Amino acid sequence: MQVLNFAHKPEVELAYSQILRAIGQNLEHLNLKAFELKCQDGVYLVQGWHRSAALAVGVQRRYEMEDLMRLEAEGGAEKAPPRLEAVRPHELLPDSSQRR
C-alpha cells in the first residue's frame, strides 16, 4: 500500500529559457546598462548597473524558484504573439533591372 503525502509539493522545474525570460522581463523596466546573473544552489542572483551610473551597483535582486514560477505565470498572460514584419512582393524577387 502506497501512502500519499499531500503536504509535499512536487518540484516543478522551469526550462532555462523560461527562467531567463522571467528575469529579463522583470528587469526590463529598470533600464539597466549591464547586469550580472549568477546561479547558486538554485537561487538566481542579479547585480545590475544603471545607465547613468559608471561602476556603482544600482540593483541587487534574488530570485528563488517560487519567484520565477510566479513571474513566469504572470508574464505568460501578457506575452504577445511573435511580431511578423510585412514583406512586399518586390522585396522577395530579384531586381529585374539587373537581369540581362
C-alpha positions as CSV (number, residue, x, y, z in Angstrom):
1,M,0.0,0.0,0.0
2,Q,1.4,3.4,-1.0
3,V,0.9,6.4,1.3
4,L,0.3,9.7,-0.5
5,N,1.7,12.8,1.1
6,F,-0.5,15.8,0.0
7,A,1.6,18.2,2.1
8,H,4.6,17.6,-0.1
9,K,4.8,20.0,-3.0
10,P,6.4,18.3,-6.1
11,E,9.4,20.2,-7.5
12,V,8.4,21.8,-10.8
13,E,11.3,22.7,-12.9
14,L,11.3,25.6,-15.4
15,A,13.4,25.5,-18.5
16,Y,16.3,27.9,-18.7
17,S,14.5,29.8,-21.4
18,Q,11.6,30.4,-19.1
19,I,13.9,31.4,-16.2
20,L,15.8,33.8,-18.3
21,R,12.7,35.3,-19.9
22,A,11.1,35.8,-16.4
23,I,14.2,37.5,-15.0
24,G,14.7,39.6,-18.2
25,Q,11.1,40.8,-18.2
26,N,11.3,41.6,-14.5
27,L,14.5,43.7,-15.1
28,E,13.4,45.3,-18.3
29,H,11.7,48.4,-16.9
30,L,14.8,49.2,-14.8
31,N,16.8,50.4,-17.9
32,L,20.0,48.8,-16.8
33,K,23.2,49.4,-18.6
34,A,24.5,45.9,-17.7
35,F,23.8,43.1,-15.3
36,E,25.5,40.0,-14.0
37,L,23.5,36.8,-13.4
38,K,24.7,34.0,-11.1
39,C,23.0,30.8,-10.0
40,Q,23.9,29.4,-6.6
41,D,22.1,26.4,-5.3
42,G,19.0,27.1,-7.4
43,V,18.8,30.7,-6.5
44,Y,19.5,33.3,-9.2
45,L,21.3,36.5,-8.1
46,V,21.3,39.6,-10.2
47,Q,23.6,42.7,-9.8
48,G,22.7,45.4,-12.2
49,W,24.2,48.8,-13.2
50,H,22.0,51.7,-14.3
51,R,22.7,53.6,-17.5
52,S,23.5,56.8,-15.6
53,A,26.0,55.2,-13.1
54,A,29.5,54.4,-14.1
55,L,30.5,51.5,-11.9
56,A,28.1,51.6,-8.9
57,V,25.9,48.6,-8.5
58,G,22.3,50.0,-8.7
59,V,20.2,46.9,-8.4
60,Q,20.6,43.6,-6.5
61,R,17.9,41.0,-6.8
62,R,17.4,37.5,-5.7
63,Y,15.1,35.1,-7.5
64,E,14.1,31.7,-6.0
65,M,12.2,29.1,-8.0
66,E,8.9,30.1,-6.4
67,D,9.5,33.7,-7.5
68,L,10.4,32.6,-11.0
69,M,7.3,30.4,-11.3
70,R,5.1,33.3,-10.2
71,L,6.8,35.7,-12.7
72,E,6.5,33.2,-15.5
73,A,2.8,32.7,-14.7
74,E,2.2,36.4,-14.6
75,G,4.2,37.1,-17.7
76,G,2.5,34.2,-19.6
77,A,-0.7,36.1,-19.8
78,E,1.0,39.2,-21.0
79,K,3.1,37.6,-23.7
80,A,2.4,39.0,-27.1
81,P,2.5,36.7,-30.1
82,P,5.7,37.0,-32.2
83,R,5.6,40.1,-34.3
84,L,5.7,39.4,-38.0
85,E,7.2,42.0,-40.3
86,A,5.4,42.8,-43.5
87,V,7.3,42.0,-46.6
88,R,6.4,43.5,-50.0
89,P,6.5,41.1,-53.0
90,H,9.1,43.1,-54.8
91,E,11.5,42.6,-51.8
92,L,11.3,38.9,-52.4
93,L,12.1,38.9,-56.1
94,P,15.5,39.8,-57.5
95,D,15.8,43.3,-59.0
96,S,14.7,43.0,-62.7
97,S,16.8,46.0,-63.8
98,Q,19.9,43.9,-63.1
99,R,18.8,40.9,-65.2
100,R,20.1,40.5,-68.8
